[in-house]
Amino acid sequence: MRHNLQSRNKKSRKKFALLGASVAIGALALSGCGSQKGQGNEEADSGSGGDGEVTIALLLPESKTTRYESLDKPNFEKYVAEANPDATVKYSNANQDATQQQQQFEAAVTEGVDAIVLDPVDASAVASSLSKAQAKKIPVIAYDRFFKGADYYTSFDNKKIGNLQGQAVLDGLKAEDTDPKSGAVWMVNGDPKDPNAADFKAGAEETLKDAGVDIAESHDTLDWNPDDARKWVEGQLQSAEKDPIAIYAANDGTAGGVLAATKKAKVKTVVTGQDAEVDGLQNILRGDQYATIYKSIPPQAEFAAKAAVALAGGEKPEGSTTYKDTPTDFVEAKVVTKDTVKDIVGDQIKAEDICTGEVKKLCDDAGVK
């Protein structure tokens, strides 16, 4: 079933066209109480764009995680164009620099864009910039990472993802016939500035502790940097009395750092990740990494695009749920192991990207085509 995005025939500051703006069950339903942009913002906008145009700023946090450039950006642009062919997307990547992202955000406010979609480098540092957007009545969407004051939020249920990651660790130990209570598990978490990382960590800890697992060591990886993860694991392996039976890694990048350290030390242990990146999937097919988490990015980009176009036109999107009193749409995620890599190959994950070099034979063995 699909819900049609219906116009409430409200006048907005610019002419606004919605074409084919439909989304899946639980997607955006528009309320009758839209917010109009005020005169102050009209004056700020006088030099940007002409009558009939809509400008949406897309601000993404970094490019070390490959999904942002290869999936989030192109899919967001695609769905904006479908919803309003007259809309323009102004894209910026902060390269993991919160100060640079603040400058990008405030430049968008000064230019007078019609909506801002923000995936923050540091969610705790958003408030001052957000207040400037609110003063100009520019709606702001929290994309992937939540921050207080957003008009709409779309992401994955990140604590639930942490639960899935924790269960993947348990399943990986079971596959190795290892009692999860027989030794120590280490946790290599994400960036402490990223609120999602805290949710992943909380969910994984909950699942592991409920199973009686001894979480002996835990590290928050600065800026999601695989090298930081590698260095920490190397240090722990040199000082620990016993090797860990498993190492939880918050994403595939940090899992790569973990594997670099364990291979160097010739330690075999269960390692998990997240994001179903090419490197992570190849590591799974090699048998080095037990699991990752597959998150379908196009639905998330679609939710954000439809909401941005709606908000730019003076409409107020309502999600299928709320998160911290903010209209929200979550996208489902799932665990991927060697046996299920073949099931996620498609538009987002391409076999020709995974099945290169020595991995091609492993793809054949795993039915990845």
Phi, psi and chi 1 to 4 in degrees:
 res  aa     phi    psi   chi1   chi2   chi3   chi4
   1 MET       -  151.9  -67.4  176.3   61.1      -
   2 ARG  -132.4  144.3  -50.4  -83.2  -74.4 -176.7
   3 HIS  -102.3  130.9  -67.0  -64.7      -      -
   4 ASN   -82.0  136.0  -68.8  -34.2      -      -
   5 LEU   -83.3  111.0 -165.1   64.8      -      -
   6 GLN  -103.6  138.3  -62.0  178.6   -7.2      -
   7 SER   -76.3  141.2  170.2      -      -      -
   8 ARG   -97.3   11.9  -57.6  -60.0 -173.6 -147.2
   9 ASN    57.9   33.5  -63.4  -39.8      -      -
  10 LYS   -86.7  149.6  -69.7 -175.0  176.2 -178.3
  11 LYS   -84.0  127.6  -67.4 -178.4  179.0  179.8
  12 SER  -112.0  173.0   62.2      -      -      -
  13 ARG   -63.0  -30.8 -179.0  178.9   49.5   81.8
  14 LYS  -124.7  156.5  -65.3 -179.8  178.9 -179.7
  15 LYS   -64.7  141.1  -66.8 -179.9 -178.8  178.0
  16 PHE  -137.8  126.4  170.4   68.1      -      -
  17 ALA  -117.5  127.2      -      -      -      -
  18 LEU  -109.9  122.1  -79.2  176.2      -      -
  19 LEU  -123.4  121.0  -63.5  178.6      -      -
  20 GLY    61.0   35.0      -      -      -      -
  21 ALA   -85.5   80.4      -      -      -      -
  22 SER  -119.3  147.8   59.1      -      -      -
  23 VAL  -138.5  167.8  -68.1      -      -      -
  24 ALA   -69.8  173.3      -      -      -      -
  25 ILE   -51.6  137.2  -73.5  180.0      -      -
  26 GLY    83.5    4.5      -      -      -      -
  27 ALA   -83.0 -153.1      -      -      -      -
  28 LEU   -79.5  124.1  -53.1  174.8      -      -
  29 ALA  -111.0  138.3      -      -      -      -
  30 LEU   -97.7  132.8  -61.2 -178.4      -      -
  31 SER   -84.0  168.6   76.9      -      -      -
  32 GLY   -84.9   -0.4      -      -      -      -
  33 CYS  -110.1   75.9  -60.0      -      -      -
  34 GLY   -79.5  159.7      -      -      -      -
  35 SER  -107.7  128.0   60.2      -      -      -
  36 GLN   -88.5  147.7  -64.1  -80.3   -3.4      -
  37 LYS   -81.3  140.0  -63.2  178.2   76.6  174.5
  38 GLY   -84.7  175.2      -      -      -      -
  39 GLN   -62.7  -35.8 -179.8   65.5   28.0      -
  40 GLY   -57.8  -38.6      -      -      -      -
  41 ASN   -75.6  -30.0 -164.2   55.7      -      -
  42 GLU   -61.9  -40.0  -70.8 -176.3  -10.0      -
  43 GLU   -67.8  -39.3  -66.5  172.7   -1.6      -
  44 ALA   -66.0  -26.6      -      -      -      -
  45 ASP   -88.0   -3.7  -89.3   -9.2      -      -
  46 SER   -58.9  -24.7   59.6      -      -      -
  47 GLY  -100.3    1.0      -      -      -      -
  48 SER  -116.7  114.6   62.7      -      -      -
  49 GLY    78.8  162.8      -      -      -      -
  50 GLY  -111.0  176.7      -      -      -      -
  51 ASP   -60.3  130.2 -161.5   27.5      -      -
  52 GLY   100.6  -12.2      -      -      -      -
  53 GLU   -96.0  149.9  -65.1  180.0   -3.3      -
  54 VAL  -128.1  134.9  168.1      -      -      -
  55 THR  -119.8  127.9  -58.2      -      -      -
  56 ILE  -122.1  127.0  -62.5  167.8      -      -
  57 ALA   -90.6  128.5      -      -      -      -
  58 LEU  -112.5  115.2  173.8   63.6      -      -
  59 LEU  -117.3  107.8  -50.4 -179.4      -      -
  60 LEU  -105.4  155.9  -63.9 -176.9      -      -
  61 PRO   -83.4  -34.5   30.4  -35.5      -      -
  62 GLU  -166.8  173.6   45.7   99.7   -9.0      -
  63 SER  -124.7    0.5   56.5      -      -      -
  64 LYS   -65.1  -37.4  -73.0 -178.9 -179.6  177.6
  65 THR   -82.5  115.9  -55.2      -      -      -
  66 THR   -67.8  -20.8   57.6      -      -      -
  67 ARG   -59.5  -33.3   56.6  166.4  -79.9 -168.7
  68 TYR   -63.6  -47.2  -67.0  116.9      -      -
  69 GLU   -79.7  -36.3  -63.6  -72.4  -28.9      -
  70 SER   -88.4  -22.3   64.3      -      -      -
  71 LEU  -126.3  -55.1  -66.4  169.4      -      -
  72 ASP   -61.4  -52.3  -64.5   88.6      -      -
  73 LYS   -60.0  -56.2  174.9 -178.8  179.0  -73.6
  74 PRO   -64.5  -35.4   18.8  -30.7      -      -
  75 ASN   -70.9  -38.7  -83.6  -73.0      -      -
  76 PHE   -61.3  -46.5 -179.0   80.8      -      -
  77 GLU   -61.0  -40.0  -68.4  171.5  -22.6      -
  78 LYS   -60.8  -48.2  168.9 -171.3  170.5 -176.7
  79 TYR   -74.6  -29.2  -71.4  117.1      -      -
  80 VAL   -63.9  -44.8  165.5      -      -      -
  81 ALA   -62.3  -35.9      -      -      -      -
  82 GLU   -68.0  -38.9  -72.3 -178.4    3.6      -
  83 ALA   -75.9  -35.9      -      -      -      -
  84 ASN  -151.6   98.7 -179.1    5.7      -      -
  85 PRO   -60.0  -18.8  -23.0   34.4      -      -
  86 ASP   -86.0   -3.7  -68.0  -33.3      -      -
  87 ALA   -81.0  147.3      -      -      -      -
  88 THR  -117.7  133.8  -61.6      -      -      -
  89 VAL  -102.4  123.4  175.2      -      -      -
  90 LYS  -101.6  113.6  -70.5 -175.1   63.5   67.4
  91 TYR  -104.0  138.7  171.7   64.8      -      -
  92 SER  -140.9  143.0  -61.6      -      -      -
  93 ASN  -119.2  132.6 -170.3  -59.1      -      -
  94 ALA   -87.7   -5.2      -      -      -      -
  95 ASN    52.3   40.9  -61.7  -51.0      -      -
  96 GLN    63.5   26.0 -159.8   60.9   52.5      -
  97 ASP  -115.4  107.9 -174.6  -29.1      -      -
  98 ALA   -63.5  -36.1      -      -      -      -
  99 THR   -67.0  -42.7  -60.1      -      -      -
 100 GLN   -61.9  -40.6 -177.8  178.5   -4.9      -
 101 GLN   -66.4  -37.1 -171.4  171.2   67.2      -
 102 GLN   -61.2  -40.9 -178.8  179.8   20.1      -
 103 GLN   -64.6  -40.4  -66.8  168.1  -11.4      -
 104 GLN   -64.2  -42.5  -67.4  166.6  -14.5      -
 105 PHE   -62.6  -48.9 -172.0  105.2      -      -
 106 GLU   -69.4  -28.8  -66.8 -179.4    4.6      -
 107 ALA   -65.4  -39.1      -      -      -      -
 108 ALA   -64.4  -39.1      -      -      -      -
 109 VAL   -64.2  -46.0  171.5      -      -      -
 110 THR   -61.1  -40.3  -60.5      -      -      -
 111 GLU   -66.5  -26.6 -178.7  179.1  -21.6      -
 112 GLY    85.4   43.2      -      -      -      -
 113 VAL   -65.1  165.7  -61.0      -      -      -
 114 ASP   -89.6  -20.2  -61.5  -80.1      -      -
 115 ALA  -163.5  152.9      -      -      -      -
 116 ILE  -124.9  131.3  -62.7  173.4      -      -
 117 VAL  -111.3  116.3  177.3      -      -      -
 118 LEU  -122.7  125.2  173.1   65.7      -      -
 119 ASP  -109.3  100.1 -171.2  -17.0      -      -
 120 PRO   -76.3  141.7   27.5  -34.3      -      -
 121 VAL   -65.1  -46.0  172.0      -      -      -
 122 ASP  -132.4  102.5 -176.5   -7.2      -      -
 123 ALA   -63.9  -24.7      -      -      -      -
 124 SER   -76.6  -10.8   66.9      -      -      -
 125 ALA  -106.5   15.9      -      -      -      -
 126 VAL   -84.7  -25.3  171.0      -      -      -
 127 ALA   -54.2  -46.9      -      -      -      -
 128 SER   -65.7  -42.2   62.3      -      -      -
 129 SER   -67.1  -40.8  -63.0      -      -      -
 130 LEU   -61.1  -37.9 -174.9   62.2      -      -
 131 SER   -63.1  -32.5   65.4      -      -      -
 132 LYS   -70.1  -38.1  -66.1  178.0 -178.0  179.3
 133 ALA   -66.6  -41.4      -      -      -      -
 134 GLN   -64.5  -36.1  -68.9  169.8  -24.5      -
 135 ALA   -63.6  -30.8      -      -      -      -
 136 LYS   -93.7    4.3  -65.7  -70.9 -173.0   72.4
 137 LYS    59.2   38.0  -59.3 -170.0 -176.1  -57.7
 138 ILE   -96.0  116.9  -60.8  174.2      -      -
 139 PRO   -68.9  146.9   24.4  -32.4      -      -
 140 VAL  -129.3  131.0 -179.3      -      -      -
 141 ILE  -104.9  132.3  -71.3  170.1      -      -
 142 ALA   -85.9  115.2      -      -      -      -
 143 TYR  -108.2  118.6 -176.7   78.3      -      -
 144 ASP    73.6  -41.2 -156.7   52.2      -      -
 145 ARG  -121.3  128.9  -61.6  169.1 -178.9  170.8
 146 PHE   -79.4  146.5 -179.9   79.4      -      -
 147 PHE  -146.2  145.8   51.6   86.5      -      -
 148 LYS   -66.7  136.8 -173.2  175.7 -179.7 -179.3
 149 GLY   102.8   -4.3      -      -      -      -
 150 ALA   -68.8  151.2      -      -      -      -
 151 ASP   -82.6  -18.9  -65.0  -80.8      -      -
 152 TYR  -163.3  154.1  172.5   82.3      -      -
 153 TYR  -141.3  134.6  172.2   50.7      -      -
 154 THR  -136.5  137.3 -177.7      -      -      -
 155 SER  -169.4 -157.3 -174.8      -      -      -
 156 PHE  -110.7  158.5  -59.8   81.2      -      -
 157 ASP   -74.8   94.1 -172.2  -25.0      -      -
 158 ASN   -71.5  -30.9  -64.4  -52.1      -      -
 159 LYS   -67.7  -37.9 -175.7  172.5 -178.9  -68.4
 160 LYS   -63.9  -37.8 -176.7  177.0  177.7 -179.1
 161 ILE   -62.0  -41.1  -74.4  177.6      -      -
 162 GLY   -60.2  -39.6      -      -      -      -
 163 ASN   -60.0  -43.2  -67.0  138.4      -      -
 164 LEU   -62.5  -40.1  -67.8  173.8      -      -
 165 GLN   -64.9  -43.3  -70.4  179.4  -60.9      -
 166 GLY   -62.1  -40.4      -      -      -      -
 167 GLN   -66.9  -33.5 -173.4   59.2   50.7      -
 168 ALA   -63.7  -38.0      -      -      -      -
 169 VAL   -60.7  -46.7  170.5      -      -      -
 170 LEU   -62.0  -42.2  -62.1  175.2      -      -
 171 ASP   -66.0  -38.2  -67.8  -16.2      -      -
 172 GLY   -64.5  -38.7      -      -      -      -
 173 LEU   -66.3  -40.5  -69.8  169.6      -      -
 174 LYS   -61.8  -41.1 -178.1  178.7  178.9 -179.4
 175 ALA   -63.3  -26.4      -      -      -      -
 176 GLU   -94.2    7.6  -63.9  -70.1  -29.6      -
 177 ASP    56.2   39.6  -69.1  -36.2      -      -
 178 THR  -110.7  126.6  -59.2      -      -      -
 179 ASP   -67.8  123.2 -178.0  -10.9      -      -
 180 PRO   -63.2  -15.0   20.2  -31.3      -      -
 181 LYS   -96.6    5.2  -60.3  178.9 -176.7  179.9
 182 SER   -87.0   -8.9   65.6      -      -      -
 183 GLY  -164.6 -169.9      -      -      -      -
 184 ALA   -95.0  146.5      -      -      -      -
 185 VAL  -113.6  136.6  170.7      -      -      -
 186 TRP  -105.9  150.8  -64.0   -6.2      -      -
 187 MET  -120.4  123.8  -67.1 -172.9   68.2      -
 188 VAL  -108.9   98.2  176.7      -      -      -
 189 ASN   -87.7  179.0  -52.6  -61.4      -      -
 190 GLY   -86.3 -167.3      -      -      -      -
 191 ASP   -66.7  127.1 -174.3   -2.6      -      -
 192 PRO   -63.8  -15.8   21.0  -32.0      -      -
 193 LYS   -81.2  -11.9  -60.4 -172.8  -62.4  -63.0
 194 ASP   -96.9  114.9 -178.8  -13.4      -      -
 195 PRO   -61.8  -27.5   22.7  -33.2      -      -
 196 ASN   -63.1  -38.4  -70.6   -0.8      -      -
 197 ALA   -60.7  -38.1      -      -      -      -
 198 ALA   -65.3  -38.2      -      -      -      -
 199 ASP   -69.0  -42.3  -73.5  -18.1      -      -
 200 PHE   -57.8  -47.9  -58.5  146.7      -      -
 201 LYS   -60.2  -46.2  179.4  179.4  178.9  179.8
 202 ALA   -62.6  -42.9      -      -      -      -
 203 GLY   -66.2  -43.5      -      -      -      -
 204 ALA   -65.9  -44.0      -      -      -      -
 205 GLU   -59.8  -43.1  -78.0 -177.6  -21.4      -
 206 GLU   -58.2  -49.4  178.1 -178.5   75.6      -
 207 THR   -65.9  -42.8  -61.8      -      -      -
 208 LEU   -68.0  -42.9  -67.7  171.5      -      -
 209 LYS   -67.8  -36.2  -72.6  179.9  178.0  179.4
 210 ASP   -62.0  -27.1  -75.3  -10.1      -      -
 211 ALA   -89.5    3.8      -      -      -      -
 212 GLY    78.9   19.9      -      -      -      -
 213 VAL   -75.6  141.7  167.1      -      -      -
 214 ASP   -89.1  104.4  172.7   23.8      -      -
 215 ILE   -86.7   96.3  -58.3  173.8      -      -
 216 ALA   -82.1  -34.2      -      -      -      -
 217 GLU  -139.6  146.6  -56.1  -68.5  -16.0      -
 218 SER  -147.2  138.0 -176.4      -      -      -
 219 HIS  -138.9  134.1  172.7   70.8      -      -
 220 ASP   -94.2  120.5  -66.1  -22.2      -      -
 221 THR   -84.6  117.2  -53.3      -      -      -
 222 LEU   -64.1  127.9  -63.0  176.8      -      -
 223 ASP    57.8   23.3  -64.5  -26.5      -      -
 224 TRP    57.5   28.7  -68.1   96.1      -      -
 225 ASN   -80.6  117.1 -169.7  -30.5      -      -
 226 PRO   -56.7  -32.1  -25.3   35.3      -      -
 227 ASP   -68.9  -35.2 -160.1   43.5      -      -
 228 ASP   -64.7  -42.0 -179.8   62.7      -      -
 229 ALA   -61.7  -44.7      -      -      -      -
 230 ARG   -60.2  -48.1  176.3 -172.6   60.7   78.9
 231 LYS   -63.0  -39.5  -70.1  177.4  179.6  177.5
 232 TRP   -65.6  -45.8 -179.2   79.7      -      -
 233 VAL   -64.5  -40.3  173.6      -      -      -
 234 GLU   -57.0  -45.3  -77.3 -179.7  -11.7      -
 235 GLY   -64.0  -41.2      -      -      -      -
 236 GLN   -66.3  -40.4  -67.8  -58.6  118.4      -
 237 LEU   -65.4  -28.5  -71.0  172.4      -      -
 238 GLN   -76.3  -29.0  -70.1  173.3    3.4      -
 239 SER  -105.0  -20.1   60.9      -      -      -
 240 ALA   -71.5  144.4      -      -      -      -
 241 GLU   -70.3  -35.6  -67.6 -176.5    4.9      -
 242 LYS  -132.6  148.3  -67.7 -175.8  178.2 -179.5
 243 ASP   -71.3  150.6  -64.5  -26.5      -      -
 244 PRO   -73.6  150.4   29.7  -35.9      -      -
 245 ILE   -81.0  -20.1   57.6  174.0      -      -
 246 ALA  -157.7  152.3      -      -      -      -
 247 ILE  -129.1  115.1  -58.9  178.0      -      -
 248 TYR   -77.1  126.4  157.3   92.6      -      -
 249 ALA  -117.7  134.7      -      -      -      -
 250 ALA   -68.5  -27.7      -      -      -      -
 251 ASN  -149.4  177.8   71.6  -10.1      -      -
 252 ASP   -69.7  -29.1  -69.9  -17.5      -      -
 253 GLY   -64.8  -49.4      -      -      -      -
 254 THR   -67.0  -32.8   53.4      -      -      -
 255 ALA   -61.5  -37.4      -      -      -      -
 256 GLY   -61.9  -40.1      -      -      -      -
 257 GLY   -64.9  -41.0      -      -      -      -
 258 VAL   -60.3  -46.7  169.2      -      -      -
 259 LEU   -65.2  -35.6  -70.7  169.9      -      -
 260 ALA   -61.0  -39.4      -      -      -      -
 261 ALA   -72.8  -44.5      -      -      -      -
 262 THR   -69.0  -36.2   55.2      -      -      -
 263 LYS   -66.4  -40.6  -74.6 -176.4  175.1 -177.8
 264 LYS   -60.4  -38.7 -179.5  179.3  178.6 -179.1
 265 ALA   -87.7   -0.5      -      -      -      -
 266 LYS    57.0   45.2  -62.8 -178.5  177.7  172.0
 267 VAL  -109.8  127.0  170.4      -      -      -
 268 LYS  -102.3  121.2  179.0   67.6  175.7  174.4
 269 THR  -149.5  160.0 -173.8      -      -      -
 270 VAL   -73.5  127.3  172.2      -      -      -
 271 VAL  -127.9  135.4  177.1      -      -      -
 272 THR  -122.2  169.8   62.8      -      -      -
 273 GLY  -150.2 -151.6      -      -      -      -
 274 GLN  -165.8  151.6 -179.3 -174.8 -176.5      -
 275 ASP   100.6  -10.1  -71.8  -27.8      -      -
 276 ALA    51.2   46.3      -      -      -      -
 277 GLU   -74.2  159.7  -66.7 -170.2   -4.7      -
 278 VAL   -56.3  -47.0  167.7      -      -      -
 279 ASP   -60.9  -41.0  -72.9  -12.2      -      -
 280 GLY   -64.7  -42.8      -      -      -      -
 281 LEU   -66.2  -37.9  -66.2  170.0      -      -
 282 GLN   -65.4  -38.9  -70.8  178.7  -28.0      -
 283 ASN   -64.9  -34.9  -75.5  -29.2      -      -
 284 ILE   -66.8  -44.9  -71.8  172.4      -      -
 285 LEU   -64.6  -30.8  -69.4  168.5      -      -
 286 ARG   -74.7  -16.6  -67.3 -174.6 -175.3  104.8
 287 GLY    88.8    7.7      -      -      -      -
 288 ASP   -82.7  -35.6  -63.6  -29.9      -      -
 289 GLN  -116.3  135.2 -179.0  173.8  -37.5      -
 290 TYR   -78.4  -44.5  175.9   70.7      -      -
 291 ALA  -152.4  163.0      -      -      -      -
 292 THR  -138.0  177.9 -172.6      -      -      -
 293 ILE  -116.2  123.7  -56.5  -66.3      -      -
 294 TYR   -91.5  124.5  172.7   71.0      -      -
 295 LYS  -122.6  119.3  -58.3 -172.4  -65.0 -172.5
 296 SER   -76.5  112.0 -177.3      -      -      -
 297 ILE   -76.2  -38.4  -57.0  -55.4      -      -
 298 PRO   -53.4  -43.3  -31.0   38.2      -      -
 299 PRO   -61.4  -38.1  -23.8   34.8      -      -
 300 GLN   -65.1  -44.7 -175.9 -172.8   18.8      -
 301 ALA   -62.9  -35.8      -      -      -      -
 302 GLU   -67.4  -45.3 -177.7  174.9   11.0      -
 303 PHE   -55.1  -47.5  -78.4  136.4      -      -
 304 ALA   -65.5  -41.6      -      -      -      -
 305 ALA   -63.7  -46.9      -      -      -      -
 306 LYS   -64.0  -39.9  -56.7  -56.0 -175.7 -173.2
 307 ALA   -66.4  -41.0      -      -      -      -
 308 ALA   -63.9  -44.0      -      -      -      -
 309 VAL   -64.1  -41.2  169.4      -      -      -
 310 ALA   -63.1  -48.9      -      -      -      -
 311 LEU   -63.9  -37.4  -75.3  162.4      -      -
 312 ALA   -62.7  -26.5      -      -      -      -
 313 GLY   -95.9   11.0      -      -      -      -
 314 GLY    87.0   10.3      -      -      -      -
 315 GLU   -97.9  157.1  -57.1  -70.8   -9.5      -
 316 LYS  -114.4  111.3 -176.3  177.6  179.1 -179.2
 317 PRO   -75.4  146.0   27.6  -33.0      -      -
 318 GLU  -119.2  126.5  -67.9  179.7   -6.2      -
 319 GLY   -80.7  177.9      -      -      -      -
 320 SER   -77.0  -12.3   58.9      -      -      -
 321 THR  -151.1 -174.7 -172.8      -      -      -
 322 THR  -128.2  149.4   59.0      -      -      -
 323 TYR  -131.5  115.9  179.2   81.5      -      -
 324 LYS    50.9   48.8  -63.1 -175.4  177.8 -180.0
 325 ASP    66.3   18.4  -60.8  -38.0      -      -
 326 THR  -113.7  131.4  -56.5      -      -      -
 327 PRO   -54.3  131.2  -22.6   32.6      -      -
 328 THR  -142.8  144.9  -62.5      -      -      -
 329 ASP  -126.4  124.8  -78.0  -60.0      -      -
 330 PHE  -100.5  150.7  -74.6  132.3      -      -
 331 VAL  -111.6  139.7 -179.3      -      -      -
 332 GLU   -73.9  152.4  -70.3  -63.8  -43.5      -
 333 ALA  -130.4  164.9      -      -      -      -
 334 LYS  -149.9  156.1   61.4 -177.5  178.7 -179.2
 335 VAL   -78.5  140.7  175.7      -      -      -
 336 VAL  -124.5  128.4  177.2      -      -      -
 337 THR  -120.6 -177.1   64.2      -      -      -
 338 LYS   -56.3  -35.9 -176.7 -177.0  -69.3 -173.5
 339 ASP   -72.2  -18.8  -67.9  -23.3      -      -
 340 THR  -118.4    5.9   57.2      -      -      -
 341 VAL   -56.0  -40.4  170.7      -      -      -
 342 LYS   -60.5  -26.1   62.3 -179.5 -178.4  -63.1
 343 ASP   -76.8  -16.6  -61.6  -26.5      -      -
 344 ILE  -105.6    1.0   63.8  167.6      -      -
 345 VAL   -70.7  129.5  171.0      -      -      -
 346 GLY   179.2 -138.9      -      -      -      -
 347 ASP   -68.1  -36.7  -67.9  -22.5      -      -
 348 GLN   -83.6  -43.6 -179.5  168.8  -44.5      -
 349 ILE  -111.2  117.2  -52.9  -67.1      -      -
 350 LYS  -105.2  133.1  -65.5 -179.4  172.1   58.4
 351 ALA   -59.3  -37.6      -      -      -      -
 352 GLU   -67.2  -22.6   57.3  -95.8   32.4      -
 353 ASP   -77.8  -37.6  -66.3  -26.6      -      -
 354 ILE   -79.1  -44.5  -54.6  167.7      -      -
 355 CYS   -89.1   70.5  -55.7      -      -      -
 356 THR  -120.4  154.4   59.4      -      -      -
 357 GLY    56.1 -134.9      -      -      -      -
 358 GLU   -70.2  -14.5   89.3  -75.3    1.3      -
 359 VAL   -75.3  -19.3 -178.5      -      -      -
 360 LYS   -57.9  -43.7 -171.1  175.4 -173.1  -50.9
 361 LYS   -64.4  -38.2  173.3   64.8  166.0   58.0
 362 LEU   -66.5  -36.0  -59.8  174.2      -      -
 363 CYS   -62.6  -44.4  -77.9      -      -      -
 364 ASP   -59.3  -43.5  -67.8  -19.7      -      -
 365 ASP   -65.6  -31.3  -65.7  -18.6      -      -
 366 ALA   -92.8    1.4      -      -      -      -
 367 GLY    74.7   21.8      -      -      -      -
 368 VAL   -85.5  115.6  178.9      -      -      -
 369 LYS  -131.2      -  -60.8  176.9 -179.6  178.7
